[in-house]
């Protein structure tokens, strides 16, 4: 599921039909790249199921934002006596001690891309297009020397802030 569409990007760029026909096919690569950049910051946006294996302890810190815990198995036996703090990304047991004996299946992401994430993705693609297609004043000729944060403008970072929680922190 792409986080934005060619139509959204061409509308934000204010392209004419001729420009959209000429350059639109190139935007899919930019959309894919923007999706990867955003999911590095937010974790998965597209709804998907994941499996995580952990050592048994009083609690398990999940590796990313979780929308639901689907099942927990300890030593290959289903375990139902747990609580989960979705905001903190922590699953509380206690789980029997053991090495890699807790298997958690969980869901991440959203069924539909939130509007602010869609806006951030569209804005990022527009920014990437503008940087790659022209040299405006103040843009470096050698992008390997670009300052940190050059790829992702502040408007994108601020739009993503509510989704940038790190799992495992209360």
C-alpha atoms as one frame of an Amber mdcrd trajectory, in Angstrom:
protein
   0.000   0.000   0.000   1.696   3.197  -1.112   1.513   6.059   1.359   0.540
   8.526  -1.359  -0.484   8.455  -5.001   0.804   9.856  -8.267  -2.392  11.912
  -8.449  -1.790  13.470  -5.011   1.815  14.310  -5.899   0.972  15.824  -9.290
  -1.756  17.913  -7.640   0.670  19.220  -4.987   3.243  19.961  -7.691   0.500
  21.805  -9.619   1.461  20.060 -12.819  -0.482  20.510 -16.002  -1.839  17.423
 -17.752   1.121  17.568 -20.136   3.655  17.604 -17.266   1.833  14.771 -15.505
   1.891  12.712 -18.714   5.588  13.469 -19.283   6.934  12.894 -15.744   4.228
  10.953 -13.901   5.685   7.520 -14.618   8.856   8.490 -12.735   6.943   9.246
  -9.534   6.383   5.603  -8.548  10.085   5.273  -7.691   9.920   8.447  -5.593
   6.811   7.178  -3.802   8.548   3.870  -3.005  11.601   5.734  -1.690   9.471
   8.097   0.402   7.580   5.133   1.867  10.858   3.566   2.992  12.098   6.834
   4.508   8.847   7.364   6.404   8.642   3.788   7.681  12.211   4.088   8.983
  10.906   6.871  11.200   7.478   5.501  12.101   7.685   1.760  11.740   5.202
  -0.014   9.481   2.275   2.068   8.286   0.690  -0.634   6.170  -1.219  -3.183
   8.287   0.729  -6.426   8.543   1.320  -9.314  10.873   4.712  -9.977  12.427
   6.247 -12.662  14.626   8.765 -11.854  17.363  10.704 -14.340  19.469  12.047
 -13.298  22.874  13.551 -14.705  26.036  11.149 -15.501  28.882  11.032 -12.868
  31.641   8.539 -10.733  33.542   7.976  -8.615  30.427   8.802  -8.595  26.726
   9.667  -5.387  24.908   8.205  -5.554  21.419  10.418  -4.382  18.539   8.001
  -1.850  17.007   4.655  -0.137  17.455   1.918  -2.713  17.887  -1.764  -2.269
  17.108  -2.766  -5.643  18.607  -1.267  -8.831  20.010  -2.752 -11.799  18.170
  -1.173 -14.703  20.058   1.519 -15.573  22.566   3.148 -18.974  22.868   5.595
 -19.975  25.614   7.493 -23.187  25.006   5.043 -24.021  22.164   2.001 -23.729
  24.482  -0.492 -20.897  23.996  -0.250 -18.373  26.827  -3.230 -16.118  27.563
  -2.438 -14.686  31.005  -0.698 -11.548  29.773  -1.401  -7.848  29.532  -0.099
  -5.511  26.893   0.643  -1.789  26.951   0.290  -0.906  23.261   1.556   2.656
  23.726   4.710   1.493  25.496   5.194  -1.597  23.342   5.538  -3.885  26.359
   3.928  -7.283  26.910   3.687  -8.239  30.605   3.707 -11.877  31.724   5.319
 -13.306  33.696   6.668 -15.649  31.064   8.556 -18.799  31.987  12.303 -18.228
  31.887  13.994 -19.625  28.838  16.055 -18.729  25.825  13.948 -17.578  22.831
  10.947 -19.443  24.227   8.320 -16.677  23.904   6.775 -16.285  20.437   4.504
 -13.285  19.958   2.402 -12.763  16.833   1.230  -9.180  16.557  -0.273  -6.725
  14.105   1.282  -3.402  13.181   0.271  -0.485  11.050  -3.075   0.887   9.995
  -5.889  -0.402   7.783  -5.951   2.998   6.073  -3.105   5.509   5.755  -3.747
   8.348   8.243  -4.303  11.727   6.562  -1.221  13.332   8.126   0.992  10.447
   7.002  -0.448  10.738   3.489   0.275  14.481   3.561   3.823  13.836   4.840
   4.464  11.247   2.119   3.128  13.540  -0.601   5.215  16.441   0.709   8.323
  14.274   0.877   7.884  13.064  -2.719   7.401  16.662  -3.897  10.534  17.717
  -2.007  12.556  14.804  -3.402  11.339  15.583  -6.930  12.233  19.261  -6.613
  15.707  18.516  -5.270  16.447  15.881  -7.916  15.033  17.755 -10.893  16.457
  21.230 -10.418  19.192  23.155  -8.692  17.601  25.950  -6.698  19.668  28.597
  -4.953  21.261  27.287  -1.797  21.138  23.639  -2.854  24.553  21.964  -2.873
  25.874  20.594  -6.143  27.366  17.602  -4.312  24.558  15.951  -2.350  27.018
  13.681  -0.505  28.001  16.794   1.470  24.405  17.760   2.252  23.708  18.543
   5.908  21.955  15.996   8.106  18.186  16.250   7.701  18.452  17.542   4.144
  16.318  14.740   2.698  13.362  15.142   5.068  12.012  18.680   5.479  10.673
  19.831   8.833   7.061  19.880   7.642   7.326  16.131   7.031   9.027  15.474
  10.381   6.382  17.467  12.217   3.507  15.725  10.422   5.013  12.329  11.355
   5.742  13.225  14.993   2.592  11.582  16.423   3.503   8.329  14.663   7.198
   8.323  15.583   6.850   6.688  18.970   9.533   4.211  19.810   8.261   0.860
  21.049   9.441  -0.324  24.428   9.429   2.999  26.224   6.798   3.971  28.765
